[in-house]
Amino acid sequence: MNRWYGKLLGAIAGALLFRANPLFGAVVGLLLGHAFDADWFRLRERENPYAELGLTREASDAEIDQAYRRLMSQYHPDKVAGAAPELREQAEKRARAINAAYDRIRALRRR
């Protein structure tokens, strides 16, 4: 999905902030808006830990636990101990991301 509103809002805000040279401000704002729209700041990744586990927000606690166990059994670093170093590193990164998502979901559900 291509987002466009960041570019528009950035160009308007830049032009208003740089009143001495509105064209320069609009270009700067347009670039910042593009960065926002392209998700260079990784805002969408942090917002949805459910996507990391392949679930929706409506998932039950049992479904969350099952998805966590399934993914950890697949990506646990001990499972790929004899693999190439690159694969072990990728598995460790994925396991860390899965653990972080699971912890975040548990914290959100406790509130």
N, C-alpha and C positions, 0 to 999 in steps of 0.2 A: 504494500500500500504506500503510495507516494503522498507524503504530507507536503502541503504548500503554505500553510498559514504562518509558519515561522519566518519564511522569506518575506512575506507581505508585512507582518508586524515588525520585523527587524528593519526593513527599509523605511517604514514610516517613523519608527522610533529613532533611527539613526539620522534621518533628515531633520527631525525636530530637535535632537540633541546638538547637532552640529549646524546651527543656524547660520553661522558665518559661511559655511560651504556645504549646503544641503546635498549636493551631488556626492561629495566625499562621504558624508554621513550615511546616505542611502546605500552606497556601495558597501561600506563597512557593516551596516545593519543587514544588508542582503547576505553577506558572507556568514555572519553570525546566525542568521535565520536558516541558512542552508545547513550549517553545522548542526543546528538543533533538529531540523527535519531529517537529516541523514543519520541521526542518532550517534553522532561522534562522541557525545558525552555519556553514552551508555545508560540513559535514563530508563529505557524500557526494560532492560535486563534486570535491574534492581527491583522494579516494581512488581514483578510476577514470579514468585518462587515456584508457583504451581506448574508453570511451563517447563521448568527444569526437570520436574518429575513426570512430565507428560500428562498432567491432570488439569481439571478445571477447578474453579473456586468452589463448586458445588460438591466436590468429592468428599466422601465420608472419611472418618478417621481410619477405618479399616482399609479403605482403598489407598489412602496415603501411606500407611504402614506397608502395605503389600507392594506398592510401586517403589518405595524406598528400598525394601529388602531385595526386590528383583534387580533394581539397578545396581545396588551395592554388590550383590553377588556376581554381577556381570563386570563391574569396573573396579573391584577391590584390588589394590596394588599387589596383594599376596597371590591373587589368581594369575597375574602375569609376571611373576617373579623371574621366570626363565626366558622371557621375551626380550626383544631388542630394547636398548635403553630408551629409544624414542617412544616406543609403545608403552613402556613403564611410566615415562614422564606424562604422556597423554592420559593414561589411566589414573595417575595420581591427581592430575588437574581436574579430571571429570569427577573423581571421588570427592575431592574437596568441594566442588561446586554442588554436588548432590547433598553432601552433609550440610553445607551452608543453607541450601534451600529447605531441607527438612527441618533444621533448627529454626529457621525463620517462620515456617508454617506453624510449627509447634508453639512458638512464642506468640504468633498472631491469634492462634486458637485459644490460648490461655487467657487472653484479655477479655 
